[in-house]
Amino acid sequence: MRVVAELPHPECKITIFSMNQKFIIKFEQGTFEQSYKLAELDLSGGGVNDVFEILDEEFIQTVISKFKIMRTDFTAAYNRHQY
């Protein structure tokens, strides 16, 4: 797996990897991460530029809202067991 791009964003780290004819888009925020896989064949042939088009601000805001849900869910689970 190799890094093909990193997109700057103030709320999360976005890294695009290439592996086995797939692009893997990884979002990281603190200790949480989300990843999405796209087959290169599902894109129009523009390579990583096609991925950039998919990663519009509307999608990124959806990912960030999921991070908030993840954090809430994990905190609740952690608090139930109070380590």
Backbone as CSV, one residue per row, in Angstrom:
resi,resn,N_x,N_y,N_z,CA_x,CA_y,CA_z,C_x,C_y,C_z
1,MET,0.859,-1.162,0.000,0.000,0.000,0.000,0.910,1.231,0.000
2,ARG,0.611,2.142,-0.904,1.424,3.357,-0.956,0.538,4.591,-0.908
3,VAL,1.060,5.637,-0.301,0.345,6.903,-0.217,0.452,7.599,-1.562
4,VAL,-0.702,7.986,-2.123,-0.685,8.721,-3.389,-1.048,10.186,-3.199
5,ALA,-1.714,10.513,-2.081,-2.054,11.923,-1.839,-2.482,12.111,-0.391
6,GLU,-2.284,13.325,0.068,-2.825,13.758,1.353,-3.547,15.070,1.109
7,LEU,-4.755,15.162,1.623,-5.541,16.376,1.444,-5.569,17.147,2.754
8,PRO,-5.198,18.393,2.726,-5.260,19.177,3.951,-6.707,19.516,4.308
9,HIS,-7.029,19.372,5.575,-8.343,19.760,6.069,-8.182,20.099,7.541
10,PRO,-8.814,21.166,8.009,-8.613,21.593,9.394,-9.219,20.656,10.443
11,GLU,-10.184,19.813,10.065,-10.883,19.000,11.059,-10.473,17.531,11.078
12,CYS,-9.758,17.077,10.057,-9.335,15.686,10.025,-8.185,15.511,9.031
13,LYS,-7.489,14.401,9.185,-6.416,14.064,8.250,-7.006,13.165,7.171
14,ILE,-6.725,13.472,5.912,-7.247,12.689,4.802,-6.060,12.175,3.994
15,THR,-5.969,10.849,3.889,-4.884,10.222,3.145,-5.492,9.280,2.117
16,ILE,-4.951,9.316,0.905,-5.400,8.420,-0.158,-4.265,7.451,-0.456
17,PHE,-4.591,6.168,-0.398,-3.635,5.107,-0.671,-4.023,4.405,-1.964
18,SER,-3.065,3.732,-2.564,-3.317,2.884,-3.721,-2.814,1.484,-3.395
19,MET,-3.676,0.482,-3.653,-3.292,-0.905,-3.409,-4.218,-1.836,-4.191
20,ASN,-3.628,-2.763,-4.921,-4.390,-3.790,-5.644,-5.519,-3.207,-6.493
21,GLN,-5.217,-2.214,-7.292,-6.172,-1.540,-8.175,-7.361,-0.936,-7.429
22,LYS,-7.090,-0.514,-6.200,-8.106,0.176,-5.409,-7.482,1.421,-4.806
23,PHE,-8.326,2.414,-4.609,-7.949,3.572,-3.823,-8.593,3.397,-2.455
24,ILE,-7.827,3.622,-1.416,-8.339,3.570,-0.059,-8.230,4.985,0.492
25,ILE,-9.369,5.530,0.887,-9.418,6.892,1.420,-9.579,6.762,2.930
26,LYS,-8.596,7.265,3.658,-8.627,7.152,5.118,-8.752,8.535,5.743
27,PHE,-9.754,8.663,6.599,-9.982,9.874,7.372,-9.592,9.571,8.809
28,GLU,-8.840,10.460,9.443,-8.440,10.282,10.831,-8.760,11.545,11.616
29,GLN,-9.279,11.316,12.805,-9.533,12.423,13.731,-9.242,11.891,15.131
30,GLY,-8.116,12.308,15.687,-7.719,11.792,16.990,-7.469,10.301,16.921
31,THR,-8.136,9.549,17.801,-7.945,8.102,17.839,-8.933,7.343,16.950
32,PHE,-9.761,8.058,16.224,-10.773,7.421,15.381,-10.390,7.524,13.918
33,GLU,-10.794,6.512,13.142,-10.562,6.563,11.700,-11.703,5.900,10.954
34,GLN,-11.891,6.358,9.727,-12.870,5.786,8.806,-12.145,5.570,7.490
35,SER,-12.489,4.493,6.801,-11.871,4.285,5.488,-12.925,3.853,4.479
36,TYR,-12.671,4.229,3.249,-13.551,3.939,2.135,-12.696,3.401,0.996
37,LYS,-13.179,2.372,0.309,-12.427,1.775,-0.792,-13.175,1.991,-2.097
38,LEU,-12.389,2.318,-3.122,-12.931,2.512,-4.469,-12.092,1.706,-5.449
39,ALA,-12.727,0.892,-6.248,-12.003,0.194,-7.299,-11.646,1.192,-8.391
40,GLU,-10.425,1.131,-8.873,-10.011,2.036,-9.951,-10.913,1.880,-11.166
41,LEU,-11.426,0.674,-11.404,-12.299,0.438,-12.552,-13.639,1.158,-12.433
42,ASP,-14.038,1.511,-11.215,-15.304,2.227,-11.000,-15.184,3.719,-11.300
43,LEU,-13.979,4.173,-11.544,-13.741,5.592,-11.833,-13.602,5.782,-13.335
44,SER,-13.651,7.023,-13.773,-13.673,7.297,-15.212,-12.295,7.281,-15.872
45,GLY,-11.269,6.917,-15.137,-9.950,6.805,-15.749,-9.016,7.950,-15.429
46,GLY,-9.464,8.891,-14.608,-8.632,10.032,-14.262,-7.746,9.792,-13.059
47,GLY,-7.750,8.553,-12.545,-6.906,8.216,-11.416,-7.317,8.937,-10.148
48,VAL,-6.307,9.370,-9.420,-6.568,9.986,-8.123,-7.363,11.294,-8.263
49,ASN,-7.302,11.936,-9.410,-8.100,13.151,-9.621,-9.597,12.860,-9.530
50,ASP,-10.010,11.667,-9.951,-11.417,11.278,-9.806,-11.796,11.167,-8.332
51,VAL,-10.869,10.682,-7.519,-11.118,10.577,-6.082,-11.289,11.969,-5.477
52,PHE,-10.445,12.916,-5.908,-10.548,14.285,-5.403,-11.936,14.860,-5.660
53,GLU,-12.516,14.553,-6.807,-13.845,15.072,-7.137,-14.915,14.513,-6.205
54,ILE,-14.765,13.259,-5.814,-15.736,12.634,-4.913,-15.656,13.249,-3.518
55,LEU,-14.462,13.640,-3.115,-14.244,14.163,-1.766,-14.586,15.651,-1.677
56,ASP,-15.830,15.963,-1.966,-16.253,17.359,-1.863,-16.547,17.693,-0.404
57,GLU,-16.747,18.960,-0.126,-16.929,19.408,1.255,-18.183,18.810,1.888
58,GLU,-19.208,18.573,1.108,-20.432,17.966,1.649,-20.140,16.564,2.187
59,PHE,-19.395,15.765,1.419,-19.047,14.421,1.868,-18.144,14.481,3.105
60,ILE,-17.154,15.361,3.084,-16.231,15.476,4.210,-16.985,15.865,5.483
61,GLN,-17.961,16.755,5.384,-18.751,17.139,6.559,-19.563,15.958,7.084
62,THR,-20.026,15.088,6.194,-20.732,13.878,6.614,-19.792,12.964,7.392
63,VAL,-18.569,12.811,6.903,-17.570,11.999,7.604,-17.295,12.575,8.988
64,ILE,-17.139,13.879,9.071,-16.865,14.529,10.359,-18.029,14.333,11.326
65,SER,-19.258,14.393,10.826,-20.404,14.157,11.708,-20.410,12.722,12.217
66,LYS,-19.941,11.781,11.409,-19.839,10.391,11.863,-18.779,10.254,12.952
67,PHE,-17.695,11.025,12.855,-16.693,11.013,13.921,-17.315,11.432,15.250
68,LYS,-18.182,12.423,15.223,-18.842,12.871,16.455,-19.694,11.761,17.052
69,ILE,-20.402,11.033,16.193,-21.227,9.907,16.643,-20.340,8.803,17.210
70,MET,-19.236,8.514,16.512,-18.304,7.492,16.995,-17.773,7.848,18.378
71,ARG,-17.393,9.108,18.556,-16.841,9.548,19.837,-17.886,9.418,20.944
72,THR,-19.117,9.820,20.663,-20.200,9.715,21.634,-20.457,8.259,22.008
73,ASP,-20.533,7.384,21.001,-20.785,5.963,21.249,-19.662,5.332,22.063
74,PHE,-18.420,5.641,21.710,-17.290,5.055,22.422,-17.223,5.565,23.862
75,THR,-17.439,6.851,24.037,-17.416,7.427,25.388,-18.491,6.793,26.260
76,ALA,-19.669,6.578,25.711,-20.753,5.947,26.468,-20.380,4.520,26.857
77,ALA,-19.812,3.772,25.920,-19.396,2.399,26.220,-18.310,2.386,27.276
78,TYR,-17.356,3.268,27.144,-16.267,3.356,28.117,-16.791,3.698,29.510
79,ASN,-17.687,4.652,29.560,-18.249,5.076,30.854,-19.095,3.994,31.513
80,ARG,-19.721,3.142,30.717,-20.510,2.045,31.292,-19.622,1.073,32.064
81,HIS,-18.385,0.992,31.664,-17.469,0.020,32.292,-16.429,0.686,33.175
82,GLN,-16.344,1.976,33.165,-15.489,2.803,34.020,-14.177,2.128,34.427
83,TYR,-13.274,2.073,33.495,-11.948,1.508,33.771,-11.105,2.492,34.519
